[in-house]
């Protein structure tokens, strides 16, 4: 029997999300799990979906992709989850392509087709209202609703020791936080004698910064144009900060790295001039990791080639969620990953308020709580 849900629905490109009741969600099909969401993070990718991805000919759609909740039902063939399990949802992947089978689901050959779809892989819709379809498969979950259908392979169990009062922190681990932290711990892997420049101190950048601190990286340089964010970066463990409006940023970075430049850099801005400065600030053989791109973004590869530098694309922190998310939770339990410093909660109906707070910079990481 279908589940009646409420969800924030987008009906037109660049529109306002409307909280709608009476959406009918299918029963779980084989391999699917019905999750009652208890909280969900707000990610800039949701705003990208609102402003760029959603087209005029699209059906009404539910976005959101950092959901945490409780299993209410499972489809045929699901054996690892049962009713009542606490779970976290992350990105989806096919599980069958070459990269998935070699342990890199974050590079799934169908990543965009699956995660930016509004339907299942077979083209069927998971939800409907008033006789029309509702897109409810964004990143395999569409967590801006009270319930969602999620493939079992995209879920991770919440460790038993995580207190119920801390569950609001878990959703961002499914995308934004694992993207930043994983970029450092899984992809770039700087060590105690290394140095890293992190451009952009939003949720992704600060998650990377906290991961660098947890990894014992010797020199951690945060760059931003917002003084309050730089102050927060220092509180979280940045050894140095640089005002992104300064003209001598490269010289400042070289000065604090013994004149050699940083061994690593991590960009979260997708701004062309910022990327150029980060490459110029790298040491010989240094590596720049990027987690975003924008139309028209370009980079001169001559200084990359001549000085043996590398530019590495990183998706979802190169993370396998069921492996990596518990590791981040363990770091937090040890007091080495203070995720709560980034999160600001909002009641579930107040998505537009959360968006405004995120856009203004008031909130580093907004989380809707049911």
Buried (B, 14 or more C-beta within 10 A) or exposed (E): EEBEBBBBBBBEBEEEBEBBEEBBBBEBBEBBBBBBBBBBBBBBBBBBBBEEBBEEEBBBBBBBBBBBBBBBBBBEEBEEBEEEBBBBBBBBBBBEBEBBEEEBBBBBBBBEEBBBBBBBBEEEBBBBBEEEBBBBBBBBBBBBBBBBBBBBBBBBBBEEEBEEEBBBBBBBBBBBBBBBBBBBBBBBEBEEEBBBBBBBBBBBBBBBBBBBBBBEBBBBBBBBEBEEBBBBBBEBBBBBBBEBEEEEBBEBBBEBBEEEBBBBBBBBBBBBEBBBBBBBBBBEEBBBBBBBEEEEBEBEEEEBEEBEBEBBEBBBBBBBBBEBBBBBBEBBEEEBBBBEEBBBBBEBEBBBBBBEBBEEEEBBBBBBBB
